[in-house]
Amino acid sequence: MWKPDPNKLTSPKYLSIATALEQDIQTGRLVEGDKLPPQRELAYQLGVTLGTITRAYAEAERKKLVRGETGRGTFVAKTGDVRLPLMLASNTEGAQSYDLARSLGLAHLSPDLGQMLRELSDDPLVGSLNEYGPSEGTDHHREVGAQFLREYYGAPANACQTLVTSGAQHGIQTSMQALFNRGDAIAVDEMIYPPVLSVLATLDLQIVPIESERDENGHIIGMSARALEEACARQEIRGIFLIPNAQNPTTHTLSNAKRQKLAAIIEKYNLMVVEDDPYMPFISCKQKSFLELVPDNTVLIGSPSKVMSAGLRTGYVHVPQSTKTAFANAIGESTWMVAPLNVEIVSRWITGGQLQETLQRKREVLKQRYRFMKNTFPANTLQGGEEKLFAWLHLPQHQNAELVEQAALLRGVEVLSHRHFQAAPRTDINALRVSLSSIAHQAHFEEAITLLKASIDQLENLQAPRPMVG
C-alpha cells in the first residue's frame, strides 16, 4: 500500500500528501489502477486527522490523478488523464491567462518562416526534401549541426559524430535508449527538468538524485562532486544527466572548476554523460563543455529551438564514435528520420545569419525582463541572469510555493513551484520557476509579474509568523 514519508510532510499536510502522490505518479512509482490505502488507515499511519486525508484525496481527484469507485476505494487514474505541467493545452474556453510556467523561447521573435518557404519553393532541388533519407540526417545537415555546436557551444564537434534529432527532447530520449539498459542507475540533479524523470521511468532506469552545493544565500550552484562520488561508491551508477548551463530550473551555470571535479569522477567510474544544453546559445561567456573534458564519455545535445525554430523540432546530438550506430537505430525506431524540410530551413537560418540576428533580438528582451524582475523582487530571492529564459524565485520558508502557484492561477497567472522539478522530496527548497520567454508583449509580461507579486504578498500577510506575546 502506498504511503508518503511522514517525516517529509510540510504544512498544510493535505497539500503535501497530494503533492507526494502526484510526484509518485509522474515518476512511475504509482501506475494506473494502483489502489490507494483507505482514508482511515492512511490517517492512522501518518498520524493525521481523517479530514486531512479526505482533503488530500479530494485535491488529487480534482487534478484527475485518482478516481474514487463506490464500495471499492480510490485508484490511480489513467496516465493519459494526467497532463504534464510543461505541456501546452488548447484553450477551448477562451479564458485569459498569462504564461509564466513554460519556457517557449520568445517564439514570436523567430525568423520569418513565410519568407524562407517562398525561397525554398523557387529552389529546383526542393523536391529532394520530400524523400526518405538516413536516420541520422544527410551529410550536409550534419555538417551544419556540427558547425552550430562549434560556434554556439564552443564544443569540439565534427560532422561524423553529429546526428540530427527532432529537437533536444528527442535527443534526451534517444540518448537514454542508446546508452543504457533496463535497470541501469542514472545520476541527476536533485532539481531537474521534469520530462527527464518521465523518460527514465518509462525506460525502467533508476533515478539517483545527487545533492547540490549551495552558495552563501542557500541558492543551488551545481551538483556536488563529493555527493556524486559517494553515490558511485554506494552503488553501480552507469550514467549522469546534466544541464551545465542555465540549469533548468535553478538557472545556475557550472563553473569550470566544478566541471573539472565532476569530470574526474566521471572518468574514475567510467560514467556516460548526457550533456543537455538547450540554453547555451544565449550565454555569451562560454564554459568548457563536458565533450571537451571527457570526449569518449559524453553525448552533447544541442538545439536551435529556443533561439529560432521551436515549431521545426530540430536538434543535434554529438556522440562517441562507438555509440553512433546505436543512436542511428534509436532515431530510426522512434521517428525513422527528422523531416528533411524542417532541417533544411534550420540549416539555412544557421548559415545565412538569421540565427545570430534572432539571438541578439531575444537577448535584448531577456535583459529588459530580468531587470524588471530585479526591480520587483528582493535581490537575495532571485536567481537567474540577463541571458536566461527563466528565473528561480526563492520564497520564505514560512510560505508555501504550491499555495502561491494556486493563488497566482486564481489571478490568471500560470507559474510552477519547485515540486514539479523535484527528483526526490526535499523540505528546504521553496521556490518558483518564472519564465521570461513565453509572453509576447512586454506590457503583458510586466502585468503578469505584478500579479504574481500580489499573490505572494497576499499569502505573506496570511502566513507570516506571528510574534510571541508575553
Secondary structure, DSSP 8 states (H G I E B T S, - for coil): -----GGG--SSHHHHHHHHHHHHHHTTSS-TT-B---HHHHHHHHT--HHHHHHHHHHHHHTTSEEEETTTEEEE--GGGS--TTS----SS----EE-SS--TTGGGS--HHHHHHHHHT-TTGGGGGS---TT--HHHHHHHHHHHHHHH-----GGGEEEESHHHHHHHHHHHHH--TT-EEEEESB--HHHHHHHHHTT-EEEEE-EEE-TTS-EEEE-HHHHHHHHHHS---EEEE--SS-TTT-----HHHHHHHHHHHHHTT-EEEEE-TTGGG-SS----HHHHSGGGEEEEE-SHHHH-GGG--EEEE--GGGHHHHHHHHHHHHSS--HHHHHHHHHHHHHTHHHHHHHHHHHHHHHHHHHHHHHS-GGGEE--TT-SEEEEE--TTS-HHHHHHHHHHTTEE-EEGGGGBSS--SS--EEEEESSS-SSHHHHHHHHHHHHHHHHHHHHHHS------
